């Protein structure tokens, strides 16, 4: 696996900075010397105290109003929720499908060339499973926009500490860590993956010029491991 060298300093936009992957994404981007500016779009201030990071508090229900702010070289979207947290299936559809596609379209119209978005292992618009269907529909919407490069990350169960504790998910993580070693070969993509690894992989991929679009959990882990060695 060959990593290409990044050149000019870049301005990057991030949505979903309060989540497990998004939190790590902002941290990694701030550390990465190829980025000069990290613009984080939030519903309410997160008070991120990193030198490169600027927060933009916006109303996510009125994206068009803030479209002039969606200008940069790259865009990372790490949005995601659950029915319990969002309150309804309709709210999940908006956050997990409609918002990412709407943000991506506005950013593309403003000249953003490359995008990375977090989806889910097994995403497929033809499935009956609600969550995987919504993620699949989101992917299809993103892929319909002619970006120069699209990176769709499909992680398995995300490992790491969330700001909002979820008991069922926490229990699942304990089990996943125990069985990870048993998942080998073609089953390796089902291993749990740290949010930090997903963030590192997405940054490495979007800077690599790779033309493949979808990267599943095992490939993401490989890219994350390779990026640590550089």
LINVEN-V143215 format. One record per residue. D_CENTER is the distance of its C-alpha to the mean C-alpha in whole Angstrom. Layout:
# LINVEN-V143215
d_center
D_CENTER
D_CENTER
This chain:
# LINVEN-V143215
d_center
22
22
20
21
22
20
23
23
21
18
17
13
12
9
8
8
9
11
9
9
6
7
10
10
8
11
13
13
13
16
17
17
20
19
17
20
18
15
15
13
14
15
17
19
20
18
20
18
21
20
22
19
17
18
18
18
19
19
20
17
20
21
19
22
23
21
20
22
20
17
18
17
16
12
9
6
5
3
7
9
13
16
19
21
19
18
22
22
21
21
19
16
17
16
13
11
13
15
13
10
13
15
13
12
16
17
15
17
20
20
20
16
16
13
9
6
4
3
7
10
13
16
14
17
19
22
22
24
21
20
16
16
17
15
12
14
16
12
12
15
15
13
15
18
17
19
16
18
14
12
9
8
7
9
10
13
14
12
14
15
16
15
17
18
20
20
23
22
19
20
23
21
19
23
24
21
22
25
25
22
25
27
24
25
25
24
23
21
17
18
18
16
13
13
9
11
11
8
7
10
10
8
10
13
12
12
15
17
18
17
18
16
13
12
12
13
13
16
15
12
14
17
15
14
18
19
17
19
22
22
